[in-house]
Amino acid sequence: MSTFTTRARSFAFAALLAMSGAAAAETVVLRLSDLFPAAYPFGQLTTQFAQDVQARTGGNVEVQVFPSGTLTTPAQCFEGVLQGLSDMCQAVLAYTPGRFPVMESVDLPGYPISGRLTTRVANEIYRKFTPKELSQVHVLYVHAHPPGSILTASKPVRKLEDLKGMRIRSTGLSARILTALGASPVSMPITQAYDPLKRGVVDGTDGTFNTHRYYRFAEVTKFTTVSTDVGYVTTFAVVMNKDKWNSLPADAKTALESVSAEYATKAGELWDKIEMEGLAYARERQHEFIRLEPSEMARWRDAVLKPLEADYVKRMEAAGLPGRAILDAKKEAIRKYAPEFPPLDPNSVK
């Protein structure tokens, strides 16, 4: 074999190695910090999101999911994206009170029981007001769970007076709602509520219906007072570090935006699906769902809705934000989309 041929083959091999290295370098790896456990339905949805991003980008973008707050804690994940500790995260906006004033309006009570509706409203508020509070990141999609209720271990709650002095696990806005209703809130993450409910350390917890199955609350509670008219809502935002977003090629951005738009819809649908699963799980265990009499529900609304709304408007306007306009836009979005998303009926599950 000639020296020329040997050299030619060497150059060709080197070129192949270089091409292989360039192809490998084209794969962008994004680390996503997720608060949900991998086995929880929304943890599974995040995994599916990652798989779809990789498929839609032809393998050029790989999303590595870190579940259960293993990369950054749920309370730190938004700040972690800003600092580059993660590239993406699923943030619970209520975990950093005061930081997301516009989106805080979404969490205020006043919804029928529908995760598709709360999610649609959350997206409407985000698009309409493009909150400055989220301008430091690139928002991929937002969603919100349906309004919560009050789950109690042994004592049924059928009127306001029944709540007086009861120790109810809750956090943030929900704790304010329970205080307005006369209960005694106990600050505790929902993931830690099972044993205190079982041991009688707390008398109850706030929670959406799906928690009966996915947090096993139906095992340690006997009653759910369906108080969704005044129930808290929680808004989630899947966000990305802005510098990392800007560094992506145009086709990868297009693919990510396309997948994210689909997942806003999928998230709302999943909230409703697991609510029905939670209802069925509780019914199988003879759990009682208490519907308040209309006159009693009116008392609960009077105690909660107007005071919370007035406080929100006052705080927003003091901060130079159009609190009344934001709240009006939210209510209009509920009226606009409610016919499209009929509320779940707890009595429909036997």
N, C-alpha and C positions, 0 to 999 in steps of 0.2 A: 504494500500500500504506500502510495506516494506521500511525501510530507505535506503537499498541498491538500490532498484528500483528507488526511488526518486533521489538518488545521480547519478545513471547511466543516468537518463533522463536529469539531470542538466548538466552533462558532455557532453552528446550528443548535447544538445542545444548550449552549449558554443562552441563546435567544429564546429557546423554549422555556428555560428556567425563568428568564426575565418576564416572559409573557405570563407564565404561571403565577409569579409573584405579583404582577400587576393585576391579574384577575382576582387574586386573593385580597389585594389591597382595596379593590372596589367594593367589597362587602363591608357595609357600615354596621357596626354592632351598637345597639342602643340598650341601655340598662333601664328597666322599668320597675320602679318601686311600687308594690301593690299592698294595700292594707289587708286585703281579703286572703284567707287561707286558700290554698290551691284547690281543696276539695269542695269549698263553698261554691254555689252556682256562679257567683260573680267572679270568683277566682278562676273558674273554668272558662268564663267568658273572656277574661283577660288573656288566658292562654290561647284561646281561639283567635282573638284579635291579633296576637303576635304571629300566629301561623298564617293568617290571612295577609298581614303586612308582608311577610317574607314571600308568600306566593305571588302577591300582586306586584311586587317589585322584582320579580324574577330572581329572587335570592340575593339581591343586592343590599337589602336591609334586613338585618336579623335583630329581633327584639328579644332580649333575655329578661324573663320575668322573675322578680324576687318577691315571693308571696309573704304574707303575714308580717309585713313590716321588717323583714330581715335586712334590708339594705338601709332604709331610713324608717323611723317610726312613723305611724300615721300622723302624729302631730307635727313631725319635722319634715315630712316628705316634700311639701311645697318649697320650703326654704332649701331643702336638699337639691332640688332642681335648679334653683337660682345659683347655688354655690357650685353646681357641677358634680355633686356627690352621686347623683343619678342623672340620666338623660331625660327620663320621663317619670311621671308618677300619677297615681290615682289619688287625688287629694280630697279629703272631707273638709269643705270650706268652713264648717262650723267649729272645727277643731282649733282654729286660731281666731277667736272672737274679735270683732272690730276690724279685721284686716280686709274683709270683702263686703263692704257696706251695701253696694248695689245688689249683689247676689244674695245677701242676707234676706232680702224681701221675699225670695222664693220659699224660704223656710217657714215664714209666718203661716199660721193655720188658715183654713178656709177652703179646703178642697173636698170634692167627692173622693171616694176610694178608688184611685186609679194611678198606677205608676206611669202609665203611658201619658196621662194628662199632666202630672207633675213634671215629667221630663220634657214634654212639649213646652210647658210654661217656662221652665228653666232656660231652655234654648231661646225662647222668644225674648225673655228679658236680656239675655246675653247679647243677642243680635241687635236689639233695639237700642241698648245703652252702651255697648262696647266698653265695659267698665275699665277705668284706668287701673284699678286694682289688679287686673289680669293682664295688663299690657307688657309686663316684664317677661312673660312666658308666651309660648305659642299654644293656644288652646286647641286641642284636637276634638274633644266632644264633652258635653256635660249631660248629666242625668240626675234624677231625684227620686227617692223612694216615696211611696204613697203615705198618707198621714197615719200616724201611730195611734194606739189605744192604750188603755191601762189594764195590765194583767195582774191579778191578785192571787195570792197563795191559798188563802182559806176564807177570807171575808169578802162577800159580794159587795159591789159598789153600785147602788141604784139611784142615789141622789147625792148632792153636794155634801150634805151632812155626814155621809158615810166615810168621806175621805178625810175628815178632820183628824189630824194627828197621825194618819197612816204614813209609814216610812216607805217611800216609793223611790226605787233606784232611777236616776235620771241624770242628764248632763245638759249644760247650755240652755238653749231656748226651752227645751222640755221642762227643765227645772223651774223656769219662770212660769210656765203654764201651770204646773202642778202647785206652785206656791199660790197663784191666783185662785186656784180651785180649793185651797185650804189644806192640801197635803203637806207633808214634810219631806222634801227631796233629799235623797242620799246620793252624793256624787260617787259614781262608780262606772267604769267601762262596762258596756253591755256584755262583753266577752267574759266578764268575771261575775256575772249575776247569778249563775245557776246554783252554786253552793250556798250563797247567802239566802236565796229564796228557799232552798231545801231546809236550811237550818233555822229559818225564821229570823235571821238577822235583819232582813227587810220584809215588808208586808207585800210588796209588789214591785213591778217594774213597768216603765213605758216600753212599748215595742210594737212593731208591725206584726201582722199575722204570721209572716213566714218564720218569725223567731220561735214559734211553737215547735216547728220541726227542726230548723237549722241551728237553733241554740237550745233545743230540747226543753223549752219552757213549759210545754204541755205536761211534762212529767212532774213539774214542781209548782204548778199553778192550777187552780180549779175554775177560775172565772176570768173572762175578758169583758170589760165594759167598753162597748164600741163607742168611743168618744172621738171619732175621726173628724167631726165637725170642728173640734178645737185641737186636733192632733198635730204634733210637730212633724215637719218634713226635713229631710237632710239632702243637701245638694252636693254632688260629687263632680269633680272636674279632672279629666285626663289631660295633662299638660306636658309640654316639652320645653327643655332649655332653649332659649331663643337663638343663641349662637350656634348650637348644634343644628337647630332647624335651618338656619340660614346657610349652613355649610352643606346641606343636602343638595344633590343635583335636582333639576327641575322635575324630571320624571318621577323621582322618588317622592318629592313633595306632593305631586298630583296623586300618586297612588295612596299615600298616607291620608290625604284629605278625603279621597273616595271611600276608603275603608272606614275612616272615623265617622263620616256621615251615616253610614249604614249602622254603626255600632251605637249611635245615639238612639236610633229606633229600636235596635235589639235590646238595649238596656231597659228601656221603658217596658217592652214586652216581657222581659224576664222578670221584672219586679212584679208584674201582675200574675205571671205564671206561678212564682214561688209563694205569692200570697195565697193563692188557691190551694197549693200543696200544704201550706201551714194550717189553713182552715180544716182541710180534710184530716190531717194528722191529729189535730186537737179534737175534732168530732169523734174520731175513733176511740179516743181516750175519755169520752164522756165529759169533755170540757164544756162549760156553759158560756154562751155568748149573750150578753145582756144588752138589749136595745133600750135606750132611755126613752121615757115618754116625751112627746114633743114639747110639752110645757117645761119639763125638766131640762131637756136639751137647750131650750131657750135660755134658761138660767146659766148654763155652762157657757154659752156663747156670749152672753152679757158680761160674764166675769172675765172673759179672756180676749175676745176679738177686738173690741173697740179700744181697750186700754193698751194692748200690744201695738196696734196700728198707730194710735196717737203717739206713743213713745217712739216708734220707728220714724215717723214723719218728723217729729221734733228733733231727734238726734241727727237725721240726715240733713235737715235744713240748717242746723247749727254747724254742720261740717261743709256747708256750701253745696250740697247735693239736692236735686229735685225730688225730695222724699215723696211728696204727694203724687207727682207725676209717675214715679216708679211704682208706687202702690196701685194707682189707678190702672196702669198698664198691665200689671199682674192680674188684677180682677177682670179686666177686659179680656185677657188671654184665656182665663178660666171660662168665662161666658162663651167665648168664641169656639173653644175646642171641646168643651164638655159634651156637646151632642155627638161628637165623633168618637168619644171614649166613654161609653156607659160605665157607671161605677160598679165595682164588685159588690155582690150581695152576700153577706155572711150567712144568711139563712138559706142560700141556694145550695150550700154544701151540707149534705146529711151525714 
